[in-house]
Amino acid sequence: MAGLFNTTSFRLMEQGRAFLDQQRKIISHNITNIDTPDYKSKYLTFSGVLREKMQSNHKFQHELHLKTHFLVDEDTKGQPDGNNVDYELQAALLKQNALWSAAVTNQIESEFNMMRSAMRRS
């Protein structure tokens, strides 16, 4: 049964969910630190993770090591205390992340439904 879920499609969806989960944690961490002096916003971008994977000698199917692929925004000026968290931007990013997470979840559910349907017909 484990082989059923060891497909490129499932691995990509699993890695997509892992990416989105890590991205949500980073955005939430930014919001949590909105009043922390000298805190700089952090971002996890898919293009950065993908670029890193493509430049490495690892096959894309291997687990993405997301914790090491985030960017710190040192350039954006913010509050006088050095904090550069923009709450409205972070809230928008969190909503966007939720939409992407729902899309990936729907795709996974669709794959499961197709498998169930195929098993019933056999």
N, C-alpha and C positions, 0 to 999 in steps of 0.2 A: 504494500500500500504506500510506503514511503516514496517509492519510485514514481508514483502518480504525481507527486508534488515537486519532483526534482526536474522541473522543466525550465527552460530559459524564461518563459513567461512568468512563472511563479517566482523564480529567483529575482527577476527584475521588479516585480510588484513588491516582494518582501524587502528588497533594498530600497525601493521608493518609499515604503512606509517607514523604514528605519531612518532614512534621510529626513522625511517630514517630521517624525517624532523628535529627532535631534534639533531640527530647525525650530520647532515649537518651543523646545526647552530653552534655546538660546534667546528667542524673542521674549519669552516669559522672564528670563533672567534680566534682560535689558529693562523691562518694565519694572521689575522688582527693585532695580537699582536706580530708578529715576531721580532719587534724592541723594545719591551717594556722590560726594565731591570727587572730581577727577575721574569718574567712571566714563569709559568710552564704549559706545555701542559696538556690539559684535554681530556678525552676520555669517550665515552659512549659505553659500550659493551653490546650486546644482552645477553650474558651469565650472566653478572652481574645482569641485570634487571630480567631475567628469574629465576635465583637463588633466588633473593629477593622475587619474587612472589611466588615461590614454598615453601619457608620457612614461608611465612606469612599465616594467616588463611583466606585470601581473595580468592575468586574464581578467576581463571585465566581470566574469561570473563570480569572482572571489568577493568576499564581504568588503564593503566600503568602510574604511576607518574614518568615520566622520568627525570624531572629536578633534582631530588634528588639522582639519580643513576649514577653519573659520577665519574670517577677516575681522580685524579691529579697525574701526573708523577713527583714525587719528586726525583726519583732515577737517571734519565738520566742526565748526565752532558752535558752541552751545551756550550754556549758562555761565555767569561770571565765576562760578565755583569749579569750572572745567568739565562739568558733566555735559555730554552732548546727546542724551536720549531725547528723542522727539516722540512724545506719547502718541500723537495722532498717526505718525508713520508706523510705529510699532503695532498699534491697534489694527491698522490696515493690513500690515504684513501677517498678523495673527489670523485675521479673517481670510486672507488669501490662502494661508496654510491650511485652514480648516476646509476650504473648498477643495483644494488639491487632495487632502486626506480623504474626504468623502468620495471623490472621484476614484481614487485608488481602491478604497473599500468596496465601492460599487463594482469595479472591474473584477476584484477578487471574488465577490459574491456571484457575479455572472459566470466566472470560470467554474466555480463549484456547482452552480445550477446546471451548466452544460454537462459536467461530469456525471451528476446525479441522473440526468435525463438519459445519457448514453448507457449508464449502468442498468437502468430500468428496462431499456429496450433489449439488452443482451439476454 
